[in-house]
Amino acid sequence: MLMVGQKLGLSQPNVITTILETWHWIRRRYGPPSPSFIKRAVLVRNGLSDCTWVETGTYRGTTTRELAKHASRVISIEPDPVLCAKARVKLRQLDNVTIFHGLSEEILPEILSTIEGNVCFWLDGHFSGGVTFKGPQDTPVREELSVIARFISRFDNVVVLVDDIRMFEQGDYTLAYPPVELLVEWANSNHLKWKIEHDIFVASNEVPKRRV
């Protein structure tokens, strides 16, 4: 397994995490959530070539680092000051990565007003216990989607991916996730096709995807 992790470019701690996540996934009979490395593969496979990735929720920066390998630019938003500072140090050698500190629903308008071309969004900035940030609301996805809709005409091609779709299916979940119908209606109103892969909602306009 260590050899497999090395081929994936993982450090030893990440290999251990991958083993544990995969073991729990098998114990759940492959039910959601999928291991992190599988989710990252979904992002890369559905991503656009020559694009800017906008990520909400940097956390430890593992996904940020992976996206930076495939994108011309990665913009990551982390509301927790400690996690943000640590991620900036960890990713400081990546010239195409910029990490912003703040609430995504507040600073997205300013960020999106400066972006053009192909844009991919990874909306994963929600409270999930532990050291993750707990803001005014557990998930700002309603506000994030509203902001994206305001600026979507600026972009050439768009892909929007929302994590933990199983939470949205419940609607009245204790963490106040909206119903999944909200995501479907948003995609339809913005003329995007949608699908679900490994607990991730994927909405995009009909463009050829780069094969990875």
Secondary structure, 3 states (H helix, E strand, C coil): CHHHHHHCCCCHHHHHHHHHHHHHHHHCCCCCCCCHHHHHHHHHHHCCCCEEEEEECCCCCHHHHHHHCCCCEEEEEECCHHHHHHHHHHCCCCCCEEEEECCHHHHHHHHHCCCCEEEEEEECCCCCCCCCCCCCCCCCHHHHHHHHHHHHHHEEEEEEEECCHHHHCCCCCCCCCCCHHHHHHHHHHCCCEEEEECCEEEEECCCCCCCC
